Amino acid sequence: MEGMQSCNKLDLMFPGYKKYTAKTLCKIDEFIGSFSMNILAFDPYISLVSIIINILHIVVLTRKPLRSSSINVIMAAVAIFDVGAQLRPVQIAIVDIVNLFYPCVLQLDSYNQLISEIALETIKDYSRRCSTWLCFLVALIRTLVVRNPMNSNYERLTYSSTAIVFILIVVVFSGLFNIYQLFSYKIAEEEKFDVCFDYVKAYFRDYTQLFLKNNSRLLKLWNFVNALASFIIPSVAFPLVTIFLIRELLKADKMRRKMTSTSSKLKESRNTTKVVVYNTIIFSIVLFPIGVTMGFQYLFIEIKGITRIFEYLGFVFSMFFSANTMSHFIICLLISSQYNDTAKLLCTCCCCARNKNNNTSISLTRTFTNGVSTSMSPIS
């Protein structure tokens, strides 16, 4: 690992710092680097479990009883993007496994391999940005609806058609960032010797001259704006919306206590608000450290060693971000009675359909057996 050798290059890695401080920062760099590499070994497994859980989450949320609510429609979109964000770690694991058992099957720096890598990394970046802003919209919509329960204008925010409009806005807004990103680099090639394939063309990404001009000013600006829109702004906005939402939930609870009776519709509305609150709190806890590390990374962009420390921290928090995508399904299952009932009904229907298929196959087998035995019986 490069970090293990950085203590021999203190002036290069930590310029401007005293020797003792530079050595201390170097040890921190080594420790965090080693820790992040070890913990990232579990990333593909977390991503695979997350994909399975989010697919189940999508299936439940798109059932007829749930898809009439804007919150559920947006949460289904979040789950779809969460699946997209987990594809890259799974692909890395598959390539590693194939390369372990069949070392000379894949050329790791081939053109097709590079294209698939670019495509999945673009999907991951795009999906995370969409997922983050859609989660923010869920919290914002619920806050406005709870705050203004008697206002018909805010009631429109609960319609599924409104959710589709918001999803399209986020999809287009996020897509603009990725279109710009695709112009930041080009595919280059070089000839090199490979143990399995002799002399081959190796393909890699390289930044375009436009982005490298003026001491990479445009590249730094792009990276900062991307971090700002994807992590830093949401990491600040999420806690604020969470505080407002909790305040409105407490006010709504006081109003309900004064009422002599509470309808099942009000109870379900309260459960929906709870789901949003818990999801928002967990998302804020996970997202805020990523935003902080991204922000500090660009504050110390001229100091390679400190930048790399924050990169390693970003890797760790990014894995926690992946693990967090599983929490939406669990929270909905534990809190929302409507979600729970829909999930149980879906499981019951699947079990009934399986039993029906089994009974049909048994019946056909018996009919076939009886037919054969009758045709082969002797004539009396």
Secondary structure, DSSP 4 states (H G I P E B T S, - for coil): -GGGGGGG-HHHHSTTS-HHHHHHHHHHHHHHHHHHHHHGGGHHHHHHHHHHHHHHHHHHHTSTTTTTBHHHHHHHHHHHHHHHHTHHHHHHHHHHHHHHHSTTT--TTSHHHHHHHHHHHHHHHHHHHHHHHHHHHHHHHHHHHHH-TT-HHHHGGGBHHHHHHHHHHHHHHHHHHHHHHHTSEEEEEEEEEETTTEEEEEEEEEE-HHHHHHHHHHHHHHHHHHHIIIIIHHHHHHHHHHHHHHHHHHHHHHHHHHSS---HHHHHHHHHHHHHHHHHHHHHHHHHHHHHHHHHHHHTTT-HHHHHHHHHHHHHHHHHHHHHTTHHHHHHHHH-HHHHHHHHHHHHHHHHHHHHHHHHHHHHHHHHHHHHHHHTSPP-
